[in-house]
Amino acid sequence: MDEELHSLPRRLIELRMEHADLDAMIDRLVEQPPVDELALQRLKKRRLALKDMIARLEATSEPDDLA
């Protein structure tokens, strides 16, 4: 059961959900002037890091999917 909690597909889902949440937060922040530029930059940096993590995990999972 522990393996299911930490499986690659589950981790990808969690990262995608966090990425989507950050998208929503960024959209809300931009729509509410005055914009906190520092907070906005931090959220965007975290979102980009998540996108990179997702891409890396997807790349490592692709050869396993083909087998």
N, C-alpha and C positions, 0 to 999 in steps of 0.2 A: 504494500500500500504506500510506503514511503517513496518508492520509485515513481508512482503515479503523481505524487505531489510535486516532484522535482523533474518530471519528464520534459524533454525538449519541446514537444508540442504545447504542453501547458505553459512553459516559460514564455514561448512565443506569444501565446494568447495574452498572458499577463502584460508583457511589454507592449503589445499593440493596444491594449486597453489603456495603459498609462499614457501612451503616445496620443491616443484620441482624447483623453482627459486634458492633456496639456494643450492640444489644439483648441479645445473649448475654452480653457482658461485664458489662453492668449487672445482669442476672439473677444471674450468678455472684457478683458483688460483694455484692449484697443478701443472698444466702443464706449468706454467710460472716461471722458476727459476729466481732469488732466491725466495723461498717461504717465505712469511710473516707469520711466525708461530703463532703470536699473533692474527692476523686477521683470520687465518684458524681456530684456536681454538674457537674464538668468533662465527664464522659462524656455526661451528659444534655444539656448545652449543645451539645456537638459533634453529638450525634444530632439535635437540633432544627435545627441549622444545615444538616445534610445533608438533612433532610426539606424544608426551605425551598428548598434548591438543586434537589432533585429536582422539587418542584412548579413552580419557575420554568422548568426545562428542559422539563418536560412541557407547560407552557402555551405555550412558544415553538414546540414541535414540532407542536402540534395543528393550526394552520392549514395547515402543510405536508402533514399527513396527509390533510386533506380535499381538497386540490387534485388 
